Amino acid sequence: MKNPVEPTSESIESGKIVYDRYCARCHGVAGKGDGEEAAKLVQSGHPKPSDLTDNKWDHGSTEGEIFVNVRDGVGATGIMKGLNGEPGASAADMWNIVNYLRSLGKMGS
């Protein structure tokens, strides 16, 4: 799946806003997997949220794969819910998150 949203600074900024709203509580403000909910997940026997700044992506690293994870969630964990059906979360918002994630760490290089 090809990303239809150009990774402009506006898209990346918009992606960060949506990321902060839906993703940061688990993945952390900087995407390192250390959000306020991360410790609770680990204590309850779930895996630690992924560090989105490294170059190791267990659930796919192409833009299309990242989009599907953002949209549908990650079924392997059963914890990460996707944004599909989330009020106010459009496909463009999800692609903006992809662009934001690409701007982080080694994945953006």
Backbone as XML, in Angstrom:
<?xml version="1.0"?>
<chain id="A" units="angstrom">
  <residue number="1" name="MET">
    <atom name="N" x="0.856" y="-1.169" z="0.000"/>
    <atom name="CA" x="0.000" y="0.000" z="0.000"/>
    <atom name="C" x="0.901" y="1.231" z="0.000"/>
  </residue>
  <residue number="2" name="LYS">
    <atom name="N" x="0.645" y="2.138" z="-0.913"/>
    <atom name="CA" x="1.456" y="3.348" z="-1.033"/>
    <atom name="C" x="0.845" y="4.487" z="-0.216"/>
  </residue>
  <residue number="3" name="ASN">
    <atom name="N" x="1.705" y="5.200" z="0.454"/>
    <atom name="CA" x="1.294" y="6.337" z="1.269"/>
    <atom name="C" x="0.851" y="7.481" z="0.353"/>
  </residue>
  <residue number="4" name="PRO">
    <atom name="N" x="-0.418" y="7.885" z="0.409"/>
    <atom name="CA" x="-0.892" y="8.964" z="-0.448"/>
    <atom name="C" x="-0.620" y="10.358" z="0.124"/>
  </residue>
  <residue number="5" name="VAL">
    <atom name="N" x="-0.091" y="10.421" z="1.345"/>
    <atom name="CA" x="0.141" y="11.706" z="2.011"/>
    <atom name="C" x="1.635" y="12.006" z="2.004"/>
  </residue>
  <residue number="6" name="GLU">
    <atom name="N" x="1.991" y="13.081" z="1.347"/>
    <atom name="CA" x="3.390" y="13.516" z="1.282"/>
    <atom name="C" x="3.898" y="13.817" z="2.696"/>
  </residue>
  <residue number="7" name="PRO">
    <atom name="N" x="5.123" y="13.379" z="3.038"/>
    <atom name="CA" x="5.640" y="13.609" z="4.386"/>
    <atom name="C" x="6.173" y="15.029" z="4.582"/>
  </residue>
  <residue number="8" name="THR">
    <atom name="N" x="5.290" y="15.995" z="4.473"/>
    <atom name="CA" x="5.659" y="17.394" z="4.675"/>
    <atom name="C" x="5.753" y="17.692" z="6.168"/>
  </residue>
  <residue number="9" name="SER">
    <atom name="N" x="6.300" y="18.833" z="6.498"/>
    <atom name="CA" x="6.365" y="19.212" z="7.915"/>
    <atom name="C" x="4.963" y="19.342" z="8.506"/>
  </residue>
  <residue number="10" name="GLU">
    <atom name="N" x="4.008" y="19.788" z="7.702"/>
    <atom name="CA" x="2.619" y="19.902" z="8.178"/>
    <atom name="C" x="2.032" y="18.525" z="8.478"/>
  </residue>
  <residue number="11" name="SER">
    <atom name="N" x="2.289" y="17.564" z="7.599"/>
    <atom name="CA" x="1.797" y="16.202" z="7.815"/>
    <atom name="C" x="2.422" y="15.610" z="9.065"/>
  </residue>
  <residue number="12" name="ILE">
    <atom name="N" x="3.720" y="15.779" z="9.229"/>
    <atom name="CA" x="4.419" y="15.231" z="10.397"/>
    <atom name="C" x="3.900" y="15.873" z="11.671"/>
  </residue>
  <residue number="13" name="GLU">
    <atom name="N" x="3.688" y="17.188" z="11.656"/>
    <atom name="CA" x="3.130" y="17.868" z="12.835"/>
    <atom name="C" x="1.726" y="17.363" z="13.142"/>
  </residue>
  <residue number="14" name="SER">
    <atom name="N" x="0.911" y="17.206" z="12.121"/>
    <atom name="CA" x="-0.444" y="16.679" z="12.312"/>
    <atom name="C" x="-0.394" y="15.257" z="12.848"/>
  </residue>
  <residue number="15" name="GLY">
    <atom name="N" x="0.534" y="14.464" z="12.321"/>
    <atom name="CA" x="0.696" y="13.095" z="12.801"/>
    <atom name="C" x="1.076" y="13.044" z="14.260"/>
  </residue>
  <residue number="16" name="LYS">
    <atom name="N" x="1.936" y="13.963" z="14.692"/>
    <atom name="CA" x="2.330" y="14.001" z="16.108"/>
    <atom name="C" x="1.138" y="14.334" z="16.989"/>
  </residue>
  <residue number="17" name="ILE">
    <atom name="N" x="0.298" y="15.248" z="16.547"/>
    <atom name="CA" x="-0.889" y="15.610" z="17.338"/>
    <atom name="C" x="-1.798" y="14.396" z="17.515"/>
  </residue>
  <residue number="18" name="VAL">
    <atom name="N" x="-2.047" y="13.672" z="16.432"/>
    <atom name="CA" x="-2.912" y="12.486" z="16.514"/>
    <atom name="C" x="-2.215" y="11.385" z="17.317"/>
  </residue>
  <residue number="19" name="TYR">
    <atom name="N" x="-0.920" y="11.199" z="17.106"/>
    <atom name="CA" x="-0.133" y="10.228" z="17.876"/>
    <atom name="C" x="-0.238" y="10.544" z="19.368"/>
  </residue>
  <residue number="20" name="ASP">
    <atom name="N" x="-0.042" y="11.808" z="19.730"/>
    <atom name="CA" x="-0.115" y="12.200" z="21.143"/>
    <atom name="C" x="-1.488" y="11.874" z="21.739"/>
  </residue>
  <residue number="21" name="ARG">
    <atom name="N" x="-2.532" y="12.014" z="20.952"/>
    <atom name="CA" x="-3.885" y="11.759" z="21.428"/>
    <atom name="C" x="-4.152" y="10.272" z="21.630"/>
  </residue>
  <residue number="22" name="TYR">
    <atom name="N" x="-3.698" y="9.438" z="20.702"/>
    <atom name="CA" x="-4.082" y="8.032" z="20.721"/>
    <atom name="C" x="-2.972" y="7.042" z="21.090"/>
  </residue>
  <residue number="23" name="CYS">
    <atom name="N" x="-1.728" y="7.405" z="20.890"/>
    <atom name="CA" x="-0.647" y="6.421" z="20.978"/>
    <atom name="C" x="0.349" y="6.653" z="22.113"/>
  </residue>
  <residue number="24" name="ALA">
    <atom name="N" x="0.538" y="7.905" z="22.500"/>
    <atom name="CA" x="1.608" y="8.250" z="23.438"/>
    <atom name="C" x="1.434" y="7.631" z="24.816"/>
  </residue>
  <residue number="25" name="ARG">
    <atom name="N" x="0.201" y="7.382" z="25.236"/>
    <atom name="CA" x="0.027" y="6.843" z="26.598"/>
    <atom name="C" x="0.688" y="5.478" z="26.757"/>
  </residue>
  <residue number="26" name="CYS">
    <atom name="N" x="0.832" y="4.725" z="25.666"/>
    <atom name="CA" x="1.542" y="3.444" z="25.732"/>
    <atom name="C" x="2.951" y="3.543" z="25.142"/>
  </residue>
  <residue number="27" name="HIS">
    <atom name="N" x="3.057" y="4.136" z="23.954"/>
    <atom name="CA" x="4.342" y="4.178" z="23.265"/>
    <atom name="C" x="5.237" y="5.315" z="23.742"/>
  </residue>
  <residue number="28" name="GLY">
    <atom name="N" x="4.723" y="6.232" z="24.547"/>
    <atom name="CA" x="5.524" y="7.320" z="25.094"/>
    <atom name="C" x="5.546" y="8.542" z="24.202"/>
  </residue>
  <residue number="29" name="VAL">
    <atom name="N" x="5.802" y="9.675" z="24.801"/>
    <atom name="CA" x="5.810" y="10.957" z="24.097"/>
    <atom name="C" x="6.827" y="10.947" z="22.965"/>
  </residue>
  <residue number="30" name="ALA">
    <atom name="N" x="7.981" y="10.322" z="23.183"/>
    <atom name="CA" x="9.027" y="10.278" z="22.161"/>
    <atom name="C" x="9.019" y="8.964" z="21.380"/>
  </residue>
  <residue number="31" name="GLY">
    <atom name="N" x="8.026" y="8.092" z="21.623"/>
    <atom name="CA" x="7.900" y="6.850" z="20.868"/>
    <atom name="C" x="8.803" y="5.719" z="21.322"/>
  </residue>
  <residue number="32" name="LYS">
    <atom name="N" x="9.330" y="5.801" z="22.536"/>
    <atom name="CA" x="10.287" y="4.804" z="23.009"/>
    <atom name="C" x="9.647" y="3.615" z="23.734"/>
  </residue>
  <residue number="33" name="GLY">
    <atom name="N" x="8.319" y="3.549" z="23.748"/>
    <atom name="CA" x="7.647" y="2.430" z="24.408"/>
    <atom name="C" x="7.559" y="2.588" z="25.915"/>
  </residue>
  <residue number="34" name="ASP">
    <atom name="N" x="7.671" y="3.824" z="26.380"/>
    <atom name="CA" x="7.720" y="4.079" z="27.817"/>
    <atom name="C" x="6.616" y="5.027" z="28.292"/>
  </residue>
  <residue number="35" name="GLY">
    <atom name="N" x="5.454" y="4.915" z="27.682"/>
    <atom name="CA" x="4.334" y="5.765" z="28.076"/>
    <atom name="C" x="3.813" y="5.410" z="29.457"/>
  </residue>
  <residue number="36" name="GLU">
    <atom name="N" x="2.933" y="6.234" z="29.980"/>
    <atom name="CA" x="2.423" y="6.046" z="31.343"/>
    <atom name="C" x="1.706" y="4.712" z="31.540"/>
  </residue>
  <residue number="37" name="GLU">
    <atom name="N" x="1.172" y="4.137" z="30.476"/>
    <atom name="CA" x="0.485" y="2.844" z="30.564"/>
    <atom name="C" x="1.424" y="1.653" z="30.359"/>
  </residue>
  <residue number="38" name="ALA">
    <atom name="N" x="2.643" y="1.879" z="29.904"/>
    <atom name="CA" x="3.563" y="0.788" z="29.565"/>
    <atom name="C" x="3.841" y="-0.119" z="30.754"/>
  </residue>
  <residue number="39" name="ALA">
    <atom name="N" x="4.165" y="0.452" z="31.892"/>
    <atom name="CA" x="4.481" y="-0.362" z="33.066"/>
    <atom name="C" x="3.281" y="-1.202" z="33.501"/>
  </residue>
  <residue number="40" name="LYS">
    <atom name="N" x="2.088" y="-0.635" z="33.415"/>
    <atom name="CA" x="0.880" y="-1.389" z="33.779"/>
    <atom name="C" x="0.684" y="-2.579" z="32.853"/>
  </residue>
  <residue number="41" name="LEU">
    <atom name="N" x="0.944" y="-2.390" z="31.570"/>
    <atom name="CA" x="0.815" y="-3.491" z="30.616"/>
    <atom name="C" x="1.774" y="-4.621" z="30.962"/>
  </residue>
  <residue number="42" name="VAL">
    <atom name="N" x="3.028" y="-4.278" z="31.232"/>
    <atom name="CA" x="4.040" y="-5.275" z="31.552"/>
    <atom name="C" x="3.685" y="-5.990" z="32.853"/>
  </residue>
  <residue number="43" name="GLN">
    <atom name="N" x="3.245" y="-5.240" z="33.847"/>
    <atom name="CA" x="2.859" y="-5.847" z="35.134"/>
    <atom name="C" x="1.706" y="-6.824" z="34.982"/>
  </residue>
  <residue number="44" name="SER">
    <atom name="N" x="0.836" y="-6.595" z="34.013"/>
    <atom name="CA" x="-0.302" y="-7.490" z="33.821"/>
    <atom name="C" x="0.019" y="-8.622" z="32.837"/>
  </residue>
  <residue number="45" name="GLY">
    <atom name="N" x="1.305" y="-8.777" z="32.495"/>
    <atom name="CA" x="1.731" y="-9.900" z="31.671"/>
    <atom name="C" x="1.755" y="-9.657" z="30.177"/>
  </residue>
  <residue number="46" name="HIS">
    <atom name="N" x="1.526" y="-8.443" z="29.755"/>
    <atom name="CA" x="1.556" y="-8.108" z="28.333"/>
    <atom name="C" x="2.943" y="-7.631" z="27.943"/>
  </residue>
  <residue number="47" name="PRO">
    <atom name="N" x="3.269" y="-7.711" z="26.660"/>
    <atom name="CA" x="4.581" y="-7.207" z="26.229"/>
    <atom name="C" x="4.667" y="-5.691" z="26.352"/>
  </residue>
  <residue number="48" name="LYS">
    <atom name="N" x="5.883" y="-5.222" z="26.540"/>
    <atom name="CA" x="6.142" y="-3.787" z="26.581"/>
    <atom name="C" x="5.801" y="-3.201" z="25.213"/>
  </residue>
  <residue number="49" name="PRO">
    <atom name="N" x="5.184" y="-2.033" z="25.173"/>
    <atom name="CA" x="4.924" y="-1.393" z="23.883"/>
    <atom name="C" x="6.225" y="-1.210" z="23.104"/>
  </residue>
  <residue number="50" name="SER">
    <atom name="N" x="6.115" y="-1.319" z="21.814"/>
    <atom name="CA" x="7.298" y="-1.216" z="20.946"/>
    <atom name="C" x="7.953" y="0.146" z="21.034"/>
  </residue>
  <residue number="51" name="ASP">
    <atom name="N" x="9.285" y="0.130" z="20.924"/>
    <atom name="CA" x="10.062" y="1.352" z="20.757"/>
    <atom name="C" x="9.978" y="1.701" z="19.276"/>
  </residue>
  <residue number="52" name="LEU">
    <atom name="N" x="9.318" y="2.779" z="18.964"/>
    <atom name="CA" x="9.085" y="3.165" z="17.576"/>
    <atom name="C" x="10.219" y="3.990" z="16.991"/>
  </residue>
  <residue number="53" name="THR">
    <atom name="N" x="11.293" y="4.173" z="17.777"/>
    <atom name="CA" x="12.429" y="4.966" z="17.308"/>
    <atom name="C" x="13.584" y="4.095" z="16.849"/>
  </residue>
  <residue number="54" name="ASP">
    <atom name="N" x="13.508" y="2.787" z="17.092"/>
    <atom name="CA" x="14.615" y="1.921" z="16.694"/>
    <atom name="C" x="14.371" y="1.360" z="15.298"/>
  </residue>
  <residue number="55" name="ASN">
    <atom name="N" x="15.268" y="0.537" z="14.830"/>
    <atom name="CA" x="15.113" y="-0.006" z="13.484"/>
    <atom name="C" x="14.557" y="-1.431" z="13.502"/>
  </residue>
  <residue number="56" name="LYS">
    <atom name="N" x="13.996" y="-1.865" z="14.625"/>
    <atom name="CA" x="13.427" y="-3.210" z="14.741"/>
    <atom name="C" x="11.911" y="-3.084" z="14.875"/>
  </residue>
  <residue number="57" name="TRP">
    <atom name="N" x="11.230" y="-3.438" z="13.802"/>
    <atom name="CA" x="9.767" y="-3.369" z="13.810"/>
    <atom name="C" x="9.225" y="-4.777" z="13.613"/>
  </residue>
  <residue number="58" name="ASP">
    <atom name="N" x="8.679" y="-5.355" z="14.658"/>
    <atom name="CA" x="8.204" y="-6.739" z="14.623"/>
    <atom name="C" x="6.942" y="-6.925" z="13.804"/>
  </residue>
  <residue number="59" name="HIS">
    <atom name="N" x="6.190" y="-5.883" z="13.594"/>
    <atom name="CA" x="4.889" y="-6.013" z="12.940"/>
    <atom name="C" x="4.868" y="-5.378" z="11.549"/>
  </residue>
  <residue number="60" name="GLY">
    <atom name="N" x="6.028" y="-5.216" z="10.956"/>
    <atom name="CA" x="6.113" y="-4.656" z="9.611"/>
    <atom name="C" x="6.655" y="-3.247" z="9.619"/>
  </residue>
  <residue number="61" name="SER">
    <atom name="N" x="7.525" y="-2.948" z="8.680"/>
    <atom name="CA" x="8.174" y="-1.641" z="8.675"/>
    <atom name="C" x="7.902" y="-0.819" z="7.423"/>
  </residue>
  <residue number="62" name="THR">
    <atom name="N" x="7.161" y="-1.374" z="6.461"/>
    <atom name="CA" x="6.833" y="-0.550" z="5.301"/>
    <atom name="C" x="5.739" y="0.434" z="5.704"/>
  </residue>
  <residue number="63" name="GLU">
    <atom name="N" x="5.587" y="1.484" z="4.949"/>
    <atom name="CA" x="4.556" y="2.467" z="5.265"/>
    <atom name="C" x="3.170" y="1.827" z="5.255"/>
  </residue>
  <residue number="64" name="GLY">
    <atom name="N" x="2.917" y="0.935" z="4.309"/>
    <atom name="CA" x="1.629" y="0.254" z="4.246"/>
    <atom name="C" x="1.390" y="-0.626" z="5.465"/>
  </residue>
  <residue number="65" name="GLU">
    <atom name="N" x="2.415" y="-1.355" z="5.899"/>
    <atom name="CA" x="2.286" y="-2.213" z="7.084"/>
    <atom name="C" x="2.061" y="-1.376" z="8.345"/>
  </residue>
  <residue number="66" name="ILE">
    <atom name="N" x="2.772" y="-0.274" z="8.454"/>
    <atom name="CA" x="2.582" y="0.607" z="9.617"/>
    <atom name="C" x="1.170" y="1.166" z="9.607"/>
  </residue>
  <residue number="67" name="PHE">
    <atom name="N" x="0.687" y="1.592" z="8.434"/>
    <atom name="CA" x="-0.671" y="2.112" z="8.327"/>
    <atom name="C" x="-1.688" y="1.065" z="8.793"/>
  </residue>
  <residue number="68" name="VAL">
    <atom name="N" x="-1.530" y="-0.172" z="8.342"/>
    <atom name="CA" x="-2.464" y="-1.233" z="8.737"/>
    <atom name="C" x="-2.427" y="-1.450" z="10.246"/>
  </residue>
  <residue number="69" name="ASN">
    <atom name="N" x="-1.247" y="-1.402" z="10.851"/>
    <atom name="CA" x="-1.155" y="-1.537" z="12.310"/>
    <atom name="C" x="-1.866" y="-0.388" z="13.019"/>
  </residue>
  <residue number="70" name="VAL">
    <atom name="N" x="-1.675" y="0.828" z="12.513"/>
    <atom name="CA" x="-2.336" y="1.988" z="13.108"/>
    <atom name="C" x="-3.851" y="1.874" z="12.919"/>
  </residue>
  <residue number="71" name="ARG">
    <atom name="N" x="-4.266" y="1.462" z="11.747"/>
    <atom name="CA" x="-5.698" y="1.366" z="11.441"/>
    <atom name="C" x="-6.375" y="0.213" z="12.175"/>
  </residue>
  <residue number="72" name="ASP">
    <atom name="N" x="-5.769" y="-0.979" z="12.131"/>
    <atom name="CA" x="-6.427" y="-2.187" z="12.632"/>
    <atom name="C" x="-5.944" y="-2.656" z="13.994"/>
  </residue>
  <residue number="73" name="GLY">
    <atom name="N" x="-4.831" y="-2.118" z="14.460"/>
    <atom name="CA" x="-4.248" y="-2.593" z="15.709"/>
    <atom name="C" x="-3.315" y="-3.760" z="15.443"/>
  </residue>
  <residue number="74" name="VAL">
    <atom name="N" x="-2.757" y="-4.291" z="16.514"/>
    <atom name="CA" x="-1.838" y="-5.417" z="16.400"/>
    <atom name="C" x="-2.483" y="-6.607" z="17.080"/>
  </residue>
  <residue number="75" name="GLY">
    <atom name="N" x="-2.987" y="-7.508" z="16.265"/>
    <atom name="CA" x="-3.709" y="-8.667" z="16.778"/>
    <atom name="C" x="-2.856" y="-9.586" z="17.630"/>
  </residue>
  <residue number="76" name="ALA">
    <atom name="N" x="-1.549" y="-9.632" z="17.358"/>
    <atom name="CA" x="-0.674" y="-10.531" z="18.095"/>
    <atom name="C" x="-0.661" y="-10.196" z="19.592"/>
  </residue>
  <residue number="77" name="THR">
    <atom name="N" x="-0.780" y="-8.935" z="19.925"/>
    <atom name="CA" x="-0.756" y="-8.550" z="21.334"/>
    <atom name="C" x="-2.151" y="-8.533" z="21.931"/>
  </residue>
  <residue number="78" name="GLY">
    <atom name="N" x="-3.147" y="-8.259" z="21.108"/>
    <atom name="CA" x="-4.504" y="-8.134" z="21.625"/>
    <atom name="C" x="-4.712" y="-6.860" z="22.427"/>
  </residue>
  <residue number="79" name="ILE">
    <atom name="N" x="-3.672" y="-6.098" z="22.605"/>
    <atom name="CA" x="-3.743" y="-4.887" z="23.420"/>
    <atom name="C" x="-3.833" y="-3.638" z="22.557"/>
  </residue>
  <residue number="80" name="MET">
    <atom name="N" x="-3.008" y="-3.559" z="21.519"/>
    <atom name="CA" x="-3.007" y="-2.354" z="20.706"/>
    <atom name="C" x="-4.232" y="-2.342" z="19.802"/>
  </residue>
  <residue number="81" name="LYS">
    <atom name="N" x="-5.104" y="-1.418" z="20.090"/>
    <atom name="CA" x="-6.308" y="-1.245" z="19.282"/>
    <atom name="C" x="-6.004" y="-0.284" z="18.144"/>
  </residue>
  <residue number="82" name="GLY">
    <atom name="N" x="-6.604" y="-0.525" z="17.015"/>
    <atom name="CA" x="-6.427" y="0.361" z="15.882"/>
    <atom name="C" x="-7.347" y="1.568" z="15.964"/>
  </residue>
  <residue number="83" name="LEU">
    <atom name="N" x="-7.104" y="2.518" z="15.107"/>
    <atom name="CA" x="-7.901" y="3.740" z="15.086"/>
    <atom name="C" x="-9.113" y="3.632" z="14.175"/>
  </residue>
  <residue number="84" name="ASN">
    <atom name="N" x="-9.256" y="2.512" z="13.463"/>
    <atom name="CA" x="-10.399" y="2.318" z="12.589"/>
    <atom name="C" x="-11.681" y="2.400" z="13.415"/>
  </residue>
  <residue number="85" name="GLY">
    <atom name="N" x="-12.566" y="3.303" z="13.044"/>
    <atom name="CA" x="-13.811" y="3.478" z="13.774"/>
    <atom name="C" x="-13.714" y="4.436" z="14.949"/>
  </residue>
  <residue number="86" name="GLU">
    <atom name="N" x="-12.522" y="4.907" z="15.240"/>
    <atom name="CA" x="-12.331" y="5.871" z="16.328"/>
    <atom name="C" x="-12.895" y="7.212" z="15.854"/>
  </residue>
  <residue number="87" name="PRO">
    <atom name="N" x="-13.816" y="7.797" z="16.610"/>
    <atom name="CA" x="-14.384" y="9.084" z="16.180"/>
    <atom name="C" x="-13.286" y="10.133" z="15.963"/>
  </residue>
  <residue number="88" name="GLY">
    <atom name="N" x="-13.337" y="10.779" z="14.836"/>
    <atom name="CA" x="-12.380" y="11.845" z="14.546"/>
    <atom name="C" x="-11.049" y="11.372" z="13.991"/>
  </residue>
  <residue number="89" name="ALA">
    <atom name="N" x="-10.855" y="10.069" z="13.796"/>
    <atom name="CA" x="-9.593" y="9.565" z="13.251"/>
    <atom name="C" x="-9.822" y="9.131" z="11.805"/>
  </residue>
  <residue number="90" name="SER">
    <atom name="N" x="-9.349" y="9.940" z="10.883"/>
    <atom name="CA" x="-9.539" y="9.664" z="9.454"/>
    <atom name="C" x="-8.347" y="8.883" z="8.904"/>
  </residue>
  <residue number="91" name="ALA">
    <atom name="N" x="-8.501" y="8.385" z="7.692"/>
    <atom name="CA" x="-7.384" y="7.720" z="7.016"/>
    <atom name="C" x="-6.212" y="8.684" z="6.859"/>
  </residue>
  <residue number="92" name="ALA">
    <atom name="N" x="-6.497" y="9.948" z="6.553"/>
    <atom name="CA" x="-5.424" y="10.947" z="6.430"/>
    <atom name="C" x="-4.677" y="11.102" z="7.757"/>
  </residue>
  <residue number="93" name="ASP">
    <atom name="N" x="-5.420" y="11.088" z="8.875"/>
    <atom name="CA" x="-4.776" y="11.152" z="10.197"/>
    <atom name="C" x="-3.821" y="9.975" z="10.388"/>
  </residue>
  <residue number="94" name="MET">
    <atom name="N" x="-4.267" y="8.802" z="9.976"/>
    <atom name="CA" x="-3.443" y="7.600" z="10.142"/>
    <atom name="C" x="-2.194" y="7.672" z="9.277"/>
  </residue>
  <residue number="95" name="TRP">
    <atom name="N" x="-2.320" y="8.185" z="8.048"/>
    <atom name="CA" x="-1.142" y="8.360" z="7.200"/>
    <atom name="C" x="-0.222" y="9.423" z="7.785"/>
  </residue>
  <residue number="96" name="ASN">
    <atom name="N" x="-0.786" y="10.456" z="8.398"/>
    <atom name="CA" x="0.052" y="11.466" z="9.062"/>
    <atom name="C" x="0.830" y="10.840" z="10.210"/>
  </residue>
  <residue number="97" name="ILE">
    <atom name="N" x="0.209" y="9.904" z="10.942"/>
    <atom name="CA" x="0.934" y="9.189" z="12.001"/>
    <atom name="C" x="2.095" y="8.411" z="11.380"/>
  </residue>
  <residue number="98" name="VAL">
    <atom name="N" x="1.851" y="7.746" z="10.267"/>
    <atom name="CA" x="2.931" y="7.015" z="9.579"/>
    <atom name="C" x="4.072" y="7.974" z="9.266"/>
  </residue>
  <residue number="99" name="ASN">
    <atom name="N" x="3.758" y="9.134" z="8.724"/>
    <atom name="CA" x="4.805" y="10.111" z="8.406"/>
    <atom name="C" x="5.528" y="10.574" z="9.660"/>
  </residue>
  <residue number="100" name="TYR">
    <atom name="N" x="4.782" y="10.784" z="10.745"/>
    <atom name="CA" x="5.416" y="11.170" z="12.010"/>
    <atom name="C" x="6.355" y="10.071" z="12.498"/>
  </residue>
  <residue number="101" name="LEU">
    <atom name="N" x="5.882" y="8.820" z="12.480"/>
    <atom name="CA" x="6.713" y="7.714" z="12.946"/>
    <atom name="C" x="7.971" y="7.582" z="12.104"/>
  </residue>
  <residue number="102" name="ARG">
    <atom name="N" x="7.855" y="7.808" z="10.812"/>
    <atom name="CA" x="9.023" y="7.753" z="9.935"/>
    <atom name="C" x="10.044" y="8.847" z="10.285"/>
  </residue>
  <residue number="103" name="SER">
    <atom name="N" x="9.574" y="9.918" z="10.902"/>
    <atom name="CA" x="10.477" y="11.018" z="11.256"/>
    <atom name="C" x="11.256" y="10.732" z="12.542"/>
  </residue>
  <residue number="104" name="LEU">
    <atom name="N" x="10.858" y="9.687" z="13.253"/>
    <atom name="CA" x="11.517" y="9.340" z="14.514"/>
    <atom name="C" x="12.715" y="8.435" z="14.270"/>
  </residue>
  <residue number="105" name="GLY">
    <atom name="N" x="13.753" y="8.617" z="15.020"/>
    <atom name="CA" x="14.867" y="7.693" z="15.082"/>
    <atom name="C" x="15.368" y="7.143" z="13.767"/>
  </residue>
  <residue number="106" name="LYS">
    <atom name="N" x="15.808" y="5.909" z="13.832"/>
    <atom name="CA" x="16.457" y="5.254" z="12.703"/>
    <atom name="C" x="15.518" y="4.919" z="11.579"/>
  </residue>
  <residue number="107" name="MET">
    <atom name="N" x="14.223" y="4.735" z="11.868"/>
    <atom name="CA" x="13.268" y="4.399" z="10.820"/>
    <atom name="C" x="13.104" y="5.549" z="9.836"/>
  </residue>
  <residue number="108" name="GLY">
    <atom name="N" x="13.349" y="6.753" z="10.283"/>
    <atom name="CA" x="13.213" y="7.908" z="9.400"/>
    <atom name="C" x="14.424" y="8.130" z="8.520"/>
  </residue>
  <residue number="109" name="SER">
    <atom name="N" x="15.508" y="7.419" z="8.795"/>
    <atom name="CA" x="16.744" y="7.610" z="8.030"/>
    <atom name="C" x="16.704" y="6.884" z="6.716"/>
  </residue>
</chain>
